[in-house]
Amino acid sequence: MADGKQETPHAQFQIQDVIYMAIVGPLMLAAAFEWVLWLAAFLYCLIKVYVKADHWSIKVLAVVMIVLFTSFRLAFLPVMIVTLPLPLGISQYIPANIATVFQWFAFWAFSVLLIGPWLFCVYGLVTNHLGKNKRIKQVLDDRTAPKTVVVMPVYKEDPETLIKAVDSVVDSDYPASCVHIFLSWDGDTIDESYLRVIHHLGIPISLRSYPQSIDVVYKGVRITVSRFKHGGKRNCQKQTFKLIDRVYMDYLKLHDDLFVLFIDSDCILDQYCLQNFMYDMELKPGSPHNMLAMTGIITSTTTKNSLITILQDMEYIHGQLFERSVESGCGAVTCLPGALTILRFSAFRKMAKYYFADKAEQCDDLFDYGKCHLGEDRWLTHLFMIGAKKPYQIQMCTGAFCKTEAVQTFKSLMKQRRRWFLGFITNEACMLTDVRLWARYPLLCIVRFMQNTIRTTALLFFIIAIALITTSKKVDDLPVGFIGVSVGLNYLLMFYFGLQLKRFKTWLYPLMFVVNPFFNWLYMVYGIFTAGQRTWGGPRADAAAADTHTTPAQAVEKARAQGDELNVDVDTFRAGTVRRRSVPVRPSVKVEGRFAPAEHMADGGYVQTQQHTPGTIQTDGPLPQIPRIHYPGHFHYSSDSLVSGCSDCGSHTVSLPHHVETLMSEEDHRKLYYAHRAAGLSESADHELPKVVIHKSPRHLLVDHEGSGLLMAVRPVSWHYMKGFMLRDCRLGYPLVDPGQWDSMHAAMEVGYARL
């Protein structure tokens, strides 16, 4: 006899469910694998930080981060399961009320984590104008424009690409007399590439010898071309910094408007990049003049479009305009890329010792190597964030743009992203365990931590898209609100970015939203599983190693020259008998508050730290209080450039540059003179030549510029032509003569030319 109860029939797998699971099953396994792998990798880095910690606060924060990160990741696991579009044969075993709770939790949790940063981004766009338009309405001249030094390291760069990069700086809408380019070769060999570039700049290739540094004026802009012993990009920047510090040492005693812009040799600056940088750094009305560092917006360019290049273009726009805008709104950007970063020089020179410190020989393992070398931009930004005294001093300029060549091949893209991923994850663990960052940038740290907890969940959208395409699930069965918030808000921004920047490829963002998770999965899995392999697939025996004849830094450069910075054997770095202590997991307490502008003294000068500078320049007497003076366009150096000392003053590892005309033969001089005459530079009606009088000292001249009546004693340094006669170009000397004496001296001593 039947008991009257009927069992609820279980849903059976249909043929379409079997096909659907055959397609989606591997993707679900990949998503689960990615979830576990990211959890394990980040916990590994946090444990490494705990082990290497040199302060109790680091250990405490590392433990807290481990507990919180694991808890949040585990909390999202059931959310991921109920969010997946599973067949009815599987989903029937999940209680409906529990599934509803988890789905609503997922919707609101992800909405908050997405809408919060989205609102920060919108706020940044409202308060800061986005676009390539000039922000400074008045015309800048050398009285109103801050001095900008552009540092461009060069290593095996194509000459045509390098010339385009130089021309993009020279042709900027910025006073030429306020731009000084330091074109520095990482390698002291004179090859065809070097000769082609200097020939384009106007340096004769028939010189008997080529000094370490040569000065030349190209389209009105002073360019210092230098060759340093090969030691890597950082070493090249370090030697260039020493040179800049010598050239502008006296100028910095009177001004705090010198800025240094680091760019790569393949970057093309936008016309208003320098001007808009200066607007945000110094010239914005009401500015407190305490901005220390900024990065701009780097976009990709390519001669041939492909899926890879289009995805990179959208990634660059989204990653910088969205993620960095959020970070700026929270207090500071966490990465100042070497491809486009500007710094206030007076503050930077206080940090130079720590910025340029070679960490290679202090690396104990791959974690240290990833943090200090693969992710050096993030590590150095961490240094600046601790060195700054206040938040909002390290920001992003939404009006400074430059272009860089996109990676063309999938293999190169994988190697690039592996390097970025390993540098990111190691530095992220170090930043989140630095209590000083939590105290100064609490909102930024919270946003970074929460974004890390939901990382690697984007592959779910790829699965949802397949469910819709295969019609296995109806729209009503899927978390439409969840998808709408995620895609809709981001697409609104990308649509606006494309409209504002005239980059309409960003309107393909839905394609990136669906496809990019798959690429990110490949980047992470490949990066983690090949981190210890050192090479793309070659044997470990090929890895660069340190030994009695090779320093760790040289081993790093050897790997970089081979095209793979992970192709090193870090274990050999600590084999030496004499070795410094291991690299710290966070910047030293010595840098706290050090990254700050120069102090303004009551007499109008500026206090410049004398610590860790490359030396002082010998002069004939005390430096007078010299006002900013305009020099005619044909006069080759501006006032700050004149205060540069002679190339043989003192004993220094970095020599001051020789002007190109001191190295030229008589024939080259004649060619240059006639070239100037043809260009209308020697007898232009638009510029009155400076009057020259002979001082009672046979080694000095007195020069009056623009009839100002201000006599400046000048010391001969190099030869130039003036009115058809050879005249020595001069550096500022001492003392200044009373302007009241000018009339009598001018009448008695004016000469048409002088040759000393």
C-alpha positions in Angstrom: 0.0 0.0 0.0 1.4 3.3 -0.9 2.1 5.8 1.8 0.6 8.7 -0.2 3.9 10.6 -0.5 5.4 11.5 -3.8 9.1 12.2 -4.2 10.1 15.2 -6.1 11.7 14.1 -9.3 15.3 15.1 -9.8 16.1 17.0 -13.0 18.0 14.9 -15.4 20.9 16.1 -17.5 19.7 17.0 -21.0 21.8 16.6 -24.1 22.2 20.4 -24.3 23.4 20.4 -20.7 26.1 17.9 -21.5 27.3 19.9 -24.4 27.2 23.1 -22.3 29.3 21.5 -19.5 31.7 20.1 -22.0 32.4 23.7 -23.2 32.1 25.5 -19.9 33.5 22.9 -17.6 37.2 23.5 -18.5 36.6 27.2 -18.0 35.1 26.6 -14.6 38.1 24.5 -13.7 40.4 27.3 -15.0 38.5 29.9 -12.9 38.8 27.7 -9.8 42.5 27.1 -10.5 43.0 30.9 -10.9 41.2 31.5 -7.6 43.5 29.1 -5.7 46.7 30.2 -7.5 46.1 33.9 -6.7 45.4 33.1 -3.1 48.5 31.0 -2.8 50.7 33.5 -4.6 49.6 36.5 -2.5 49.9 34.5 0.7 53.4 33.4 -0.3 54.4 37.1 -0.7 52.9 38.1 2.6 54.7 35.2 4.3 57.9 36.3 2.7 57.3 39.8 4.0 56.8 38.4 7.5 60.0 36.3 7.4 62.1 39.3 6.1 60.5 41.9 8.4 62.9 44.1 10.3 60.3 45.7 12.5 57.5 44.3 14.6 54.8 46.4 12.9 55.5 44.7 9.6 55.0 41.3 11.2 51.8 42.3 12.8 50.4 43.8 9.6 51.5 40.7 7.6 49.6 38.4 10.0 46.5 40.7 9.8 46.7 40.8 6.0 47.0 37.0 5.8 43.9 36.5 8.0 41.8 39.1 6.3 42.8 38.2 2.7 42.2 34.5 3.3 38.8 35.2 5.0 37.6 37.5 2.2 38.7 35.1 -0.5 37.0 32.2 1.2 33.8 34.3 1.6 33.7 34.9 -2.1 34.1 31.2 -3.0 30.4 30.2 -2.4 29.4 33.5 -4.1 31.3 32.4 -7.2 29.6 29.0 -7.2 26.0 30.3 -6.9 26.8 33.0 -9.5 27.9 30.6 -12.1 25.3 29.6 -14.7 25.2 25.9 -13.7 22.8 23.3 -15.4 19.7 22.5 -13.5 21.0 19.0 -12.8 23.6 20.6 -10.6 22.0 23.8 -9.3 19.0 21.8 -7.9 21.2 20.7 -5.1 21.8 24.3 -3.9 19.0 25.5 -1.6 17.2 28.3 -3.3 17.1 30.5 -0.2 20.9 30.2 0.3 21.6 30.8 -3.4 19.4 34.0 -3.2 21.3 35.3 -0.2 24.7 34.7 -1.8 23.6 36.3 -5.1 22.4 39.4 -3.3 25.6 39.5 -1.3 27.6 39.3 -4.5 25.5 42.0 -6.2 25.9 44.5 -3.3 29.5 43.6 -2.4 30.7 44.0 -6.0 28.5 47.0 -6.6 30.2 48.8 -3.6 33.6 47.7 -4.7 33.0 49.0 -8.2 30.9 52.1 -7.6 33.2 53.4 -4.9 36.3 53.6 -7.1 34.0 54.7 -10.0 32.8 57.7 -8.1 36.4 58.6 -7.2 37.3 58.5 -10.9 34.3 60.7 -11.8 35.3 63.2 -9.1 38.8 63.3 -10.6 37.4 63.9 -14.0 35.2 66.7 -12.8 38.0 68.5 -10.8 40.7 68.0 -13.4 40.2 68.6 -17.1 40.9 65.6 -19.2 42.3 66.1 -22.7 45.3 67.2 -24.7 44.2 70.9 -24.8 46.5 73.5 -23.3 45.5 74.6 -19.8 47.6 77.7 -19.7 45.9 80.5 -21.6 48.7 83.1 -21.5 51.8 82.8 -23.6 54.7 81.4 -21.6 58.2 82.9 -21.9 61.5 82.3 -20.1 60.4 84.7 -17.3 57.2 82.8 -16.5 58.0 79.2 -17.5 59.8 76.9 -15.0 63.0 75.3 -16.2 62.4 71.7 -17.3 65.2 69.1 -17.7 64.3 66.1 -19.8 66.3 62.9 -19.1 66.2 60.3 -21.9 68.4 57.2 -21.4 69.3 55.4 -24.6 70.3 51.8 -25.2 70.3 50.2 -28.6 67.5 52.4 -29.8 66.7 52.8 -33.5 68.1 56.2 -34.6 64.9 57.2 -36.4 62.8 56.4 -33.3 65.1 58.3 -31.1 65.1 61.4 -33.3 61.3 61.4 -33.3 61.4 61.3 -29.5 63.8 64.2 -29.3 61.9 66.2 -31.9 58.7 65.7 -29.9 60.3 67.4 -26.9 61.9 70.2 -28.9 58.7 70.9 -30.8 56.6 71.1 -27.6 54.6 74.3 -27.0 57.1 75.4 -24.4 59.8 78.1 -24.4 62.9 76.6 -25.9 65.2 78.4 -23.5 63.5 76.7 -20.6 64.0 73.1 -21.9 67.3 71.2 -21.5 67.5 67.7 -22.9 70.0 65.2 -21.5 70.4 62.5 -24.1 72.4 59.8 -22.3 73.7 56.7 -23.9 74.1 53.6 -21.7 77.4 52.6 -23.2 80.5 54.5 -24.1 81.1 53.0 -27.5 80.8 55.3 -30.6 78.7 53.3 -33.1 76.7 54.1 -36.2 73.5 54.8 -34.2 75.3 57.4 -32.0 76.9 59.1 -35.0 73.6 59.3 -36.9 71.8 61.0 -34.0 74.5 63.5 -33.2 74.8 64.4 -36.9 71.1 65.1 -37.0 71.5 67.4 -33.9 74.2 69.4 -35.7 77.3 67.9 -34.1 80.0 67.2 -36.8 80.9 63.5 -37.2 84.4 64.5 -38.3 85.5 65.5 -34.8 88.9 64.3 -33.8 87.6 63.1 -30.4 84.2 62.9 -28.7 84.2 63.9 -25.0 81.9 62.2 -22.5 79.4 65.0 -22.8 78.8 67.5 -25.6 76.5 70.5 -25.6 74.7 71.5 -28.7 71.8 73.9 -29.5 69.1 72.2 -31.6 66.2 74.3 -32.7 66.9 76.7 -29.9 66.9 73.9 -27.2 70.1 73.0 -25.3 70.8 69.3 -25.7 73.6 67.5 -23.7 74.6 64.3 -25.4 76.5 62.0 -23.0 78.0 58.5 -23.1 78.4 56.6 -19.9 79.9 53.2 -19.2 77.3 50.5 -19.7 75.6 49.7 -16.4 71.9 49.6 -17.1 69.2 52.2 -17.2 69.4 53.1 -13.5 73.1 53.7 -13.7 72.7 55.8 -16.8 70.1 57.9 -15.0 72.3 58.1 -12.0 75.3 59.5 -14.0 72.9 61.9 -15.7 71.6 63.1 -12.4 75.2 63.9 -11.3 75.7 65.9 -14.4 72.5 67.8 -13.9 73.3 68.5 -10.3 76.7 70.0 -11.3 75.2 72.1 -14.1 72.4 73.6 -12.1 73.9 73.7 -8.6 74.2 77.5 -8.5 70.8 77.9 -10.2 69.1 75.9 -7.4 70.4 78.3 -4.8 68.2 81.0 -6.2 65.2 79.1 -7.7 63.0 76.2 -6.9 61.4 75.9 -10.3 63.6 73.3 -11.8 61.8 70.0 -12.7 63.2 66.8 -14.1 61.2 64.7 -16.6 62.1 61.0 -17.1 61.0 59.6 -20.4 62.0 56.6 -22.5 63.8 56.9 -25.7 60.9 55.6 -27.7 58.2 57.9 -26.2 56.6 60.6 -28.3 55.5 63.6 -26.2 52.2 65.4 -27.0 52.6 69.0 -28.0 51.2 70.3 -24.6 52.6 67.6 -22.4 55.3 69.8 -20.8 53.0 72.8 -20.5 50.2 70.9 -18.8 52.7 69.2 -16.4 54.0 72.6 -15.4 50.4 73.8 -14.9 49.6 71.1 -12.4 53.1 71.2 -10.7 53.7 74.9 -10.4 51.5 77.3 -12.4 47.9 76.5 -11.4 46.3 79.5 -9.8 46.3 79.1 -6.0 48.8 76.3 -6.1 50.8 75.9 -2.9 53.8 74.9 -5.0 54.3 71.7 -3.1 53.6 69.1 -5.8 56.5 66.7 -5.8 55.9 64.1 -8.5 53.4 63.4 -11.3 52.9 60.9 -14.0 51.0 61.4 -17.2 48.9 59.2 -19.5 50.8 56.8 -21.7 48.9 55.6 -24.7 50.1 53.0 -27.3 50.7 53.5 -30.9 51.3 50.9 -33.7 51.8 50.8 -37.4 49.7 47.7 -37.8 46.5 47.0 -35.8 45.8 43.6 -34.4 43.7 42.1 -31.5 46.8 42.3 -29.3 47.5 46.0 -30.0 43.8 47.0 -29.7 43.5 45.3 -26.3 46.7 47.0 -25.2 45.4 50.4 -26.3 42.2 49.9 -24.3 44.1 48.5 -21.3 46.4 51.6 -21.2 43.4 54.0 -21.3 41.4 52.1 -18.7 44.3 51.3 -16.4 45.6 54.8 -16.3 42.5 57.0 -16.6 40.4 54.8 -14.3 42.8 53.1 -11.8 45.3 55.9 -11.5 42.5 58.5 -11.2 41.1 56.5 -8.3 44.5 56.3 -6.7 45.0 60.1 -7.1 41.7 60.7 -5.5 42.8 58.5 -2.5 46.0 60.3 -1.9 48.8 59.1 -4.3 49.4 57.0 -7.4 51.2 53.8 -6.5 53.3 53.6 -9.7 55.4 56.3 -11.3 56.5 54.7 -14.6 59.9 55.5 -15.9 58.4 56.2 -19.3 56.7 59.4 -18.2 57.4 60.8 -14.7 58.2 64.4 -13.7 59.8 65.3 -10.3 60.6 68.5 -8.5 64.4 68.5 -8.7 65.1 70.1 -5.3 63.1 67.4 -3.6 64.4 64.6 -5.8 68.0 65.4 -5.1 67.4 64.8 -1.4 66.2 61.3 -2.3 68.8 60.5 -4.9 71.0 58.4 -2.7 68.1 56.1 -2.0 66.6 56.2 -5.5 69.8 55.3 -7.2 71.0 52.7 -4.7 72.0 49.5 -6.3 70.0 46.7 -4.7 71.1 43.8 -6.9 73.8 42.6 -4.6 71.4 42.7 -1.7 68.8 40.3 -3.3 68.5 37.1 -1.4 65.9 35.4 -3.6 63.4 35.9 -6.5 61.1 37.9 -4.2 63.7 40.6 -3.6 64.6 40.6 -7.3 61.0 41.0 -8.3 60.4 43.8 -5.9 63.5 45.9 -6.6 64.2 45.2 -10.3 61.1 43.8 -12.1 58.9 46.2 -10.2 61.4 49.0 -9.6 58.9 51.7 -10.6 56.5 50.6 -7.8 59.3 50.2 -5.3 60.6 53.7 -6.0 57.1 55.1 -5.8 56.8 53.5 -2.4 60.0 55.3 -1.5 58.5 58.6 -2.6 55.2 58.0 -0.8 57.1 57.5 2.5 59.4 60.5 1.7 56.5 62.9 1.1 55.2 64.8 4.1 51.6 65.0 3.0 49.1 63.1 0.8 48.2 64.4 -2.6 51.8 65.3 -3.5 52.2 62.4 -5.9 49.5 62.6 -8.5 48.5 62.0 -12.1 48.2 64.8 -14.7 45.2 64.2 -16.9 46.6 66.6 -19.5 50.1 65.2 -20.1 50.1 62.6 -22.8 52.8 60.6 -24.6 52.8 57.6 -27.0 54.9 54.5 -26.8 55.1 51.6 -29.2 52.8 48.7 -28.4 54.1 45.1 -28.1 53.5 43.4 -31.5 53.9 39.7 -30.8 52.2 37.4 -28.3 55.5 36.1 -27.0 56.8 39.5 -26.3 53.5 40.4 -24.6 53.7 37.4 -22.3 57.2 38.2 -21.2 56.3 41.9 -20.6 53.2 41.0 -18.5 55.1 38.3 -16.6 57.6 41.0 -15.6 54.8 43.4 -14.6 52.9 40.8 -12.7 55.8 39.6 -10.6 56.8 43.2 -9.9 53.2 44.1 -8.9 52.5 41.3 -6.5 55.8 41.6 -4.6 55.5 45.3 -4.2 51.8 45.1 -3.3 52.5 42.8 -0.4 55.2 45.2 0.8 53.0 48.3 0.6 50.1 46.7 2.4 52.3 45.8 5.3 53.8 49.3 5.8 52.0 50.9 8.7 53.2 54.3 7.6 51.2 54.1 4.3 48.1 53.1 6.3 48.5 56.1 8.5 49.1 58.6 5.6 47.0 57.1 2.9 44.3 55.0 4.7 41.7 55.2 1.9 44.2 54.2 -0.7 45.3 51.2 1.3 41.7 50.0 1.8 40.9 50.4 -1.9 44.1 48.5 -2.9 43.4 45.7 -0.4 39.8 45.2 -1.5 40.7 45.2 -5.2 43.2 42.5 -4.5 40.5 40.4 -2.8 38.2 40.4 -5.8 41.0 40.0 -8.3 40.8 37.0 -10.7 37.0 36.8 -10.5 36.6 38.4 -14.0 36.7 35.0 -15.7 33.2 34.4 -14.5 31.9 36.9 -17.0 33.5 35.0 -19.8 31.5 31.9 -18.7 28.3 33.9 -18.4 28.8 35.2 -22.0 29.2 31.6 -23.2 26.0 30.7 -21.4 24.1 33.4 -23.3 25.7 32.6 -26.6 24.9 28.9 -26.4 21.3 29.7 -25.1 21.9 27.2 -22.3 20.6 29.9 -20.0 18.1 32.6 -20.4 18.7 36.2 -19.4 16.2 35.8 -16.5 18.4 33.0 -15.1 21.6 35.1 -14.9 22.7 37.9 -12.5 21.8 40.7 -14.9 22.1 43.4 -12.3 25.6 42.1 -11.4 26.6 42.3 -15.0 25.0 45.6 -15.6 26.8 47.3 -12.8 30.2 45.8 -13.8 30.0 46.4 -17.5 27.7 49.5 -17.6 29.7 51.8 -15.3 33.0 51.0 -16.8 31.6 51.3 -20.4 30.2 54.8 -19.6 33.7 55.9 -18.6 35.4 54.3 -21.6 32.8 55.8 -23.9 33.6 59.2 -22.4 37.3 58.7 -22.6 37.1 57.8 -26.3 34.9 60.8 -27.0 37.2 63.2 -25.1 40.5 61.9 -26.5 39.2 61.0 -30.0 40.4 57.4 -29.4 37.3 55.6 -30.6 38.8 52.1 -30.1 37.9 52.5 -26.5 34.3 52.0 -27.5 35.2 48.3 -28.0 35.4 47.9 -24.3 32.8 45.1 -24.1 35.2 43.1 -26.2 38.0 43.8 -23.7 35.6 43.0 -20.8 35.0 39.5 -22.2 38.4 38.6 -23.7 40.8 40.2 -21.3 40.1 37.9 -18.4 41.4 35.0 -20.5 44.6 36.9 -21.2 45.0 37.9 -17.5 44.6 34.2 -16.6 47.5 33.4 -19.0 49.7 36.2 -17.7 49.3 35.1 -14.0 49.6 31.4 -14.6 52.6 31.8 -16.9 54.2 34.3 -14.6 53.9 32.1 -11.5 54.9 28.8 -13.1 57.9 30.3 -15.0 59.2 32.6 -12.3 61.7 30.1 -11.1 62.5 28.8 -14.6 64.3 32.1 -15.4 63.9 31.8 -19.2 61.2 31.6 -21.8 61.8 27.9 -22.0 65.5 27.5 -22.2 67.7 25.7 -19.7 68.6 27.2 -16.3 72.2 26.8 -17.2 71.9 29.8 -19.6 70.9 32.1 -16.7 73.2 35.0 -15.9 75.1 34.4 -12.7 77.3 36.5 -10.4 80.8 35.2 -9.7 84.3 36.5 -9.0 84.4 38.3 -12.3 80.7 39.4 -12.6 78.9 41.5 -10.1 75.2 41.0 -9.4 74.4 44.3 -11.2 76.4 43.1 -14.3 74.5 39.8 -14.2 71.2 41.7 -14.2 72.3 43.8 -17.2 73.4 40.7 -19.0 70.0 39.1 -18.6 68.3 42.4 -19.7 70.5 42.5 -22.8 69.5 39.0 -23.6 65.9 40.1 -23.6 64.7 38.4 -20.4 65.3 40.0 -17.0 64.2 36.8 -15.2 67.1 34.9 -16.8 69.3 35.3 -13.7 70.4 33.0 -11.0 69.7 35.1 -7.9 71.2 32.4 -5.7 74.7 33.5 -6.9 74.1 37.1 -5.8 74.8 36.3 -2.2 77.8 34.1 -2.8 80.4 36.8 -2.0 82.2 36.8 1.3 81.7 40.5 1.8 78.1 41.5 1.4 75.7 44.1 2.6 72.6 43.2 4.6 69.5 42.0 2.7 67.3 44.5 0.9 64.6 45.7 3.3 60.9 45.0 2.7 60.0 48.7 3.1 61.9 52.0 2.7 64.2 53.1 5.5 63.0 55.4 8.2 65.7 57.8 7.0 63.6 58.8 4.0 60.5 59.8 6.0 59.6 63.4 5.2 62.8 63.8 3.1 61.0 64.1 -0.2 60.2 67.8 0.1 60.8 71.1 -1.7 63.8 73.3 -0.8 63.2 75.7 2.1 62.8 79.3 1.1 65.1 81.7 3.0 64.4 85.2 4.0 66.9 86.7 1.6 65.2 85.1 -1.4 67.4 82.1 -1.8 66.8 78.4 -1.2 68.3 76.0 1.2 69.7 73.0 -0.7 70.9 69.9 1.0 74.6 69.4 0.6 74.3 65.7 1.5 75.0 63.1 -1.1 75.6 65.6 -3.9 78.3 64.9 -6.4 80.4 67.9 -5.4 80.6 71.6 -5.8 81.8 73.7 -8.6 84.8 76.0 -8.1 84.1 79.6 -8.8 86.0 82.9 -8.7 84.1 84.4 -5.9 80.8 84.4 -4.0 77.6 84.1 -6.0 75.7 87.4 -6.2 72.0 87.6 -6.1 71.2 87.4 -9.8 67.7 88.1 -11.1 66.2 86.0 -13.9 67.4 87.6 -17.1 66.1 87.1 -20.6 68.7 86.3 -23.2 68.1 87.0 -27.0 67.2 84.0 -29.1 70.6 83.9 -30.8 72.5 83.9 -27.5 73.0 80.2 -26.9 72.6 79.9 -23.2 70.0 81.1 -20.7 71.1 82.5 -17.3 70.9 79.2 -15.5 72.9 77.5 -18.2 75.7 80.1 -17.9 76.1 79.4 -14.2 77.4 76.0 -15.1 81.1 76.2 -14.5 83.9 75.2 -16.7 84.5 71.6 -17.8 87.8 71.4 -16.0 86.8 72.8 -12.7 87.4 70.4 -9.8 87.9 66.7 -9.9 84.6 64.8 -10.5 83.6 61.4 -12.0 81.2 63.2 -14.3 82.7 66.0 -16.4 80.8 69.1 -17.4 79.8 69.1 -21.1 82.0 70.6 -23.8 80.2 72.9 -26.2 80.3 71.5 -29.7 82.0 74.6 -31.1 85.1 74.1 -28.8 85.7 70.8 -30.6 85.2 72.1 -34.2 87.9 72.8 -36.7 88.1 76.1 -38.6 86.4 74.6 -41.6 83.5 73.4 -39.4 83.3 76.9 -37.9 83.0 78.5 -41.3 80.3 76.0 -42.3 78.4 76.7 -39.1 78.7 80.5 -39.6 77.4 80.4 -43.1 74.6 78.0 -42.0 73.6 80.5 -39.3 73.7 83.4 -41.9 71.6 81.4 -44.2 69.1 80.8 -41.4 69.2 84.6 -40.6 70.6 84.0 -37.1 73.7 86.2 -37.2 72.2 89.5 -38.5 68.5 89.2 -37.8 66.6 92.4 -37.7 64.3 90.9 -35.0 67.1 90.7 -32.4 69.5 93.3 -31.3 72.9 91.9 -30.7 74.2 92.3 -27.1 76.7 95.1 -26.6 80.1 93.9 -25.5 82.6 96.0 -23.6 86.0 95.0 -22.3 86.4 94.9 -18.6 89.6 96.1 -16.9 90.3 92.4 -16.2 91.7 90.9 -19.5 89.9 87.6 -18.7 86.4 89.1 -18.4 83.9 90.9 -20.6 80.9 93.0 -19.6 77.7 92.3 -21.5 74.5 94.3 -21.5 71.4 92.4 -22.7 68.4 94.1 -24.3 69.6 97.5 -23.1 68.7 96.7 -19.5 71.7 98.6 -18.2 72.7 95.5 -16.2 76.3 94.8 -16.7 77.4 91.2 -16.2 81.0 90.1 -15.9 81.4 87.0 -18.0 84.2 84.6 -18.3 85.2 83.1 -21.7 84.4 79.4 -22.2 83.7 78.6 -25.9 83.9 80.2 -29.3 80.9 81.7 -31.1 80.3 84.0 -34.1 78.9 87.5 -33.7 78.6 90.1 -36.4 81.0 88.0 -38.5 83.7 87.9 -35.9 84.6 85.1 -33.5 83.6 85.8 -30.0 83.9 83.5 -27.0 80.6 82.4 -25.4 80.7 83.1 -21.7 79.6 81.9 -18.4 78.4 84.2 -15.7 81.3 85.6 -13.7 81.7 88.0 -10.8 81.1 90.7 -9.7 78.2 92.6 -11.1 79.0 96.2 -12.1 76.9 99.1 -10.9 74.4 99.9 -13.7 75.1 103.6 -13.0 78.5 103.2 -14.5 77.2 101.8 -17.8 76.8 105.1 -19.8 80.4 106.3 -19.4 81.9 102.8 -19.8 79.6 102.1 -22.8 80.7 105.3 -24.6 84.4 104.8 -23.9 84.7 101.0 -24.3 82.1 99.7 -26.7 83.7 97.5 -29.4 82.1 95.7 -32.4 83.9 92.5 -31.6 86.3 91.0 -29.2 88.7 88.1 -29.4 90.5 87.1 -26.2 
